[in-house]
């Protein structure tokens, strides 16, 4: 089943998997305009007023509004590049999994929201941002209905269908070291790679990286890039590493910055590339509605920490209460075989349908 006609009007009951198939077929890692126009075509036929506002050439935010006073959903249109994904733009079904670039982060979430919107004629607003995978400039500039400040926003991202009202913070830093290259001889001569690795281990042992949280356990430290050397018998002349450190609620960014600055010394230079504080959202009508819809569909409403940056960061800073919820888990996102379970995607669709239906 697909959208028919020039306005994208749906024939028959909307199917979130069919919507996802169309979304996946449109690449959106280098610009979101084509995908946003497809979403607009689908929603205009269901009575939405759709506005596209560019944040950069070929990169518009989308806001679709139907009626007044309904819930506000938000997710993003962009994805990471294909990397080594074998068939990134063709939706495949393998043993209950839907595979393709963006199926979990976050075209699957968008597909469930669009299908739920098409299945209803109730008031609803759907915001789809650009550049969430980059600097998040879309959510910095997103215009939402005024009711969102009172009632809150549902941010659709993969959470394993858990309700998240706290989100992890982070720091991304780069470590560099240089020294004379030479033959490996077992001496104590400066070794840039050892200097960089030693700084990483000092950070790993610091309280900001190993102090457990009472609910969420220990934060994680991940080394994403290491560059050094060209031969096992040669001391490298330079070394570089890029590190990501999670910051849990209750840890101050000032303490984290002090720990990062403490890594610098005569042999190691440190640069803080990016950061975001841990955040939490106050109770809201949206939070209550999400919990009620989840319990109505699944009989449970687990809660947990959102373990990645999302557009909730900028929405919260701008005064919007928020909740993060979505189908699937973060792990498969950005991978060579990104996937979401079809069962979970359909569950999210039913939860969103119920939330829209019961909002008023």
C-alpha positions in Angstrom: 0.0 0.0 0.0 1.4 3.4 -0.8 0.4 7.1 -1.2 -1.4 7.9 -4.3 -2.2 11.1 -6.2 -0.2 14.3 -6.3 -1.1 15.3 -2.8 0.1 12.0 -1.3 -3.4 11.0 0.1 -3.3 7.6 1.7 -5.6 4.8 0.4 -6.7 2.4 3.1 -5.3 2.1 6.7 -1.8 3.6 6.9 1.0 1.1 7.4 4.1 2.4 9.2 6.3 -0.1 7.4 5.1 1.1 4.0 5.7 4.7 5.0 9.2 3.7 6.3 10.0 2.0 2.9 9.3 5.3 1.2 11.4 7.3 3.7 14.4 5.0 3.5 14.5 5.2 -0.3 15.2 9.0 -0.1 18.8 9.7 1.1 19.0 12.4 3.7 22.6 12.4 4.9 23.7 15.4 2.8 20.5 17.4 2.8 16.9 16.8 4.0 14.9 18.8 1.4 13.8 15.8 -0.7 12.7 13.8 2.3 10.9 16.8 3.9 9.0 17.3 0.7 7.9 13.7 0.7 6.7 14.0 4.3 4.9 17.2 3.4 3.1 15.5 0.5 1.9 12.7 2.7 0.6 15.1 5.4 -1.1 17.7 3.3 -3.5 15.1 2.0 -4.5 14.4 5.7 -5.5 18.0 6.4 -2.2 19.4 7.7 -0.8 22.9 7.1 2.8 22.3 6.3 5.6 24.9 6.5 9.2 24.3 5.4 11.8 26.8 6.8 15.4 26.5 5.6 18.1 26.6 8.1 20.7 26.2 5.3 20.5 25.6 1.6 18.7 22.3 1.0 18.2 21.8 4.7 14.7 22.8 5.9 12.9 22.2 9.1 9.3 21.0 8.7 6.3 21.9 10.8 2.9 20.3 10.1 -0.1 21.5 12.0 -3.7 20.1 12.0 -6.3 21.8 14.2 -5.5 23.5 17.5 -4.4 22.2 20.9 -3.2 18.7 20.0 0.0 17.0 21.0 3.3 18.0 19.6 5.7 15.4 18.2 9.3 16.0 17.1 11.9 13.9 15.3 14.6 14.5 12.7 14.9 13.9 9.0 18.7 13.6 8.6 20.8 10.4 9.0 24.4 9.6 9.2 26.1 8.6 5.8 25.8 5.0 4.6 29.4 4.1 5.7 29.7 0.4 4.8 25.9 -0.3 4.9 25.4 -2.7 1.9 22.0 -1.5 0.7 21.3 1.7 2.7 18.3 3.0 0.7 16.3 -0.2 0.2 14.2 -1.4 3.1 14.8 -5.1 3.7 13.1 -7.6 6.0 15.2 -10.3 7.7 13.8 -12.4 10.4 11.5 -9.8 11.9 14.0 -7.0 11.4 13.7 -4.0 9.1 17.1 -3.0 7.8 18.3 0.2 6.1 19.9 3.5 6.8 17.8 5.5 9.2 15.3 2.8 10.1 15.9 3.3 13.8 17.6 6.7 13.8 15.2 8.2 13.1 13.2 7.4 9.9 11.4 4.6 11.7 10.2 7.0 14.4 9.1 9.4 11.7 7.3 6.7 9.8 5.3 5.7 12.9 4.4 9.3 13.6 3.3 10.0 10.0 1.3 6.8 9.9 -0.4 7.6 13.2 -1.2 11.1 11.9 -2.7 9.7 8.7 -4.8 7.3 10.8 -6.5 10.1 12.7 -8.3 13.4 12.1 -7.5 14.8 15.5 -5.5 17.9 16.2 -1.7 17.2 16.0 1.6 19.0 15.3 4.6 17.2 13.9 8.0 18.9 13.7 10.8 17.3 11.7 14.2 18.9 12.2 17.3 19.1 10.0 20.8 18.7 11.2 20.2 16.7 14.4 23.1 14.4 13.5 25.4 17.5 13.1 25.2 20.6 15.3 21.5 20.4 16.1 20.9 23.7 14.4 17.4 22.6 13.3 16.1 22.4 16.9 17.9 25.6 17.8 15.7 27.4 15.2 12.6 25.3 15.3 9.2 27.1 15.7 6.6 25.2 17.6 3.0 25.9 18.5 2.6 28.0 21.7 0.8 25.0 23.4 4.2 23.1 23.5 5.5 25.4 26.2 2.6 24.5 28.4 2.0 20.8 27.5 5.4 19.6 26.4 7.0 17.9 23.3 7.4 14.2 22.5 10.9 13.7 21.0 10.9 10.5 19.0 14.3 8.7 19.2 15.1 5.0 19.9 14.7 4.3 23.6 13.5 0.6 23.6 10.0 2.0 24.3 11.1 3.4 27.6 10.0 6.9 28.8 13.0 9.2 29.2 12.8 12.5 31.1 16.6 12.6 31.8 19.3 12.8 29.1 23.0 12.1 29.4 25.5 14.9 28.8 28.9 14.5 27.1 32.3 15.9 26.3 34.2 15.2 23.1 37.9 15.9 23.3 41.0 15.5 21.2 44.4 14.5 22.6 47.7 15.1 20.7 51.4 14.5 21.5 54.6 14.9 19.5 58.2 13.8 20.0 61.3 12.6 18.1 60.8 9.4 16.1 63.3 6.7 16.3 64.1 3.0 16.6 62.4 1.0 19.4 65.1 0.2 21.9 63.3 -0.2 25.3 64.6 3.2 26.6 62.5 5.8 28.4 62.6 8.2 25.5 59.3 10.1 25.0 56.7 8.2 23.1 53.8 10.3 21.9 51.4 7.3 21.6 52.2 6.2 25.2 51.6 9.8 26.3 48.2 10.0 24.7 47.2 6.5 26.0 48.4 7.4 29.5 46.2 10.6 29.4 43.2 8.5 28.4 43.8 6.1 31.3 44.1 9.0 33.8 40.7 10.3 32.6 39.2 6.8 32.9 40.3 6.7 36.5 39.0 10.1 37.4 35.8 10.3 39.4 33.9 12.0 36.6 34.4 8.8 34.5 34.1 6.1 37.1 31.8 7.4 39.8 28.6 5.3 39.6 25.2 6.8 39.4 22.6 5.3 41.8 20.2 4.5 39.0 22.3 4.4 35.8 25.6 2.8 36.8 29.0 4.0 35.6 29.3 6.5 32.8 31.1 5.3 29.7 34.3 6.5 28.0 34.8 5.6 24.3 37.9 6.1 22.2 36.6 6.8 18.7 39.9 7.6 16.9 43.5 6.7 17.4 46.2 7.7 14.9 49.9 7.0 15.4 52.9 5.2 13.9 53.7 3.3 10.8 55.8 0.4 12.0 56.2 -1.8 15.1 59.9 -1.0 15.3 59.6 2.7 15.1 58.6 5.2 17.8 55.9 7.4 16.3 56.6 11.1 15.9 53.1 12.1 16.8 49.9 10.6 18.1 46.3 11.7 18.2 43.1 10.3 19.9 39.5 11.4 20.0 37.6 10.5 23.1 33.9 10.7 24.0 32.9 10.8 27.7 29.4 10.5 29.0 28.3 12.8 31.8 25.5 11.5 34.0 22.9 13.7 35.9 24.4 14.9 39.1 27.9 15.5 37.7 28.7 19.2 37.0 30.2 20.2 33.7 32.7 22.4 35.6 34.1 19.3 37.3 34.3 17.6 33.9 36.1 20.5 32.3 38.6 20.6 35.2 39.3 16.9 34.7 39.9 17.5 31.0 42.2 20.4 31.6 44.2 18.3 34.1 45.2 16.0 31.2 47.2 18.7 29.5 51.0 18.8 30.2 54.4 19.1 28.6 53.8 16.1 26.5 50.0 16.2 25.8 47.9 18.9 24.3 44.1 18.7 24.9 41.3 20.3 22.9 37.6 20.2 24.0 35.7 19.8 20.7 32.1 19.7 21.9 30.1 19.4 25.1 26.5 19.2 26.3 25.3 19.1 29.9 23.1 16.3 31.3 19.5 17.5 31.3 16.1 16.6 32.8 12.6 17.7 32.2 9.8 18.6 34.7 6.6 16.7 34.7 4.2 17.7 32.0 0.9 16.8 30.3 2.9 15.1 27.5 4.7 12.9 30.0 1.4 11.8 31.6 -0.1 11.2 28.1 2.9 9.1 27.0 2.8 6.9 30.1 -1.0 6.4 29.8 -0.8 5.5 26.1 2.1 3.0 26.7 0.2 1.3 29.5 -2.9 1.1 27.4 -1.1 -0.6 24.5 1.7 -2.6 26.3 0.5 -2.7 30.0 3.9 -1.2 31.1 5.7 2.1 30.9 9.4 1.6 31.9 11.6 4.7 32.4 15.3 5.1 31.8 18.1 7.6 30.9 18.3 8.7 27.3 21.8 7.6 26.5 22.6 10.0 23.7 22.2 13.6 22.7 18.9 14.5 21.1 17.0 17.6 20.0 15.5 17.6 23.6 18.7 19.5 24.6 17.8 22.6 22.6 14.1 22.3 23.2 14.6 22.1 26.9 16.9 25.1 26.9 14.2 27.1 25.0 11.7 26.3 27.7 9.8 23.3 26.3 9.1 20.4 28.6 10.0 17.2 26.8 9.8 13.4 26.8 12.0 11.1 24.7 10.4 7.8 23.5 10.8 5.6 20.5 11.1 2.1 19.0 14.3 0.1 18.9 17.6 0.6 20.7 20.5 2.9 20.1 23.1 0.2 19.5 22.2 -0.6 15.8 22.0 3.1 14.9 24.9 4.3 12.7 25.9 0.7 12.1 26.6 -1.2 8.9 23.3 -3.2 9.4 21.1 -0.6 11.1 17.8 -2.3 12.0 14.6 -2.0 14.0 12.3 -4.8 14.9 9.1 -4.6 12.9 7.1 -5.5 16.0 8.6 -2.6 17.9 7.9 -0.1 15.1 4.2 -1.3 14.9 4.0 -1.0 18.7 5.2 2.6 18.6 2.6 3.3 15.9 -0.2 2.0 18.1 1.1 4.0 21.1 1.1 7.2 19.1 -2.3 6.5 17.7 -3.6 6.0 21.2 -1.9 9.2 22.4 -3.4 11.3 19.6 -6.9 9.8 20.2 -6.9 10.3 24.0 -5.3 13.7 24.1 -8.5 15.7 24.1 
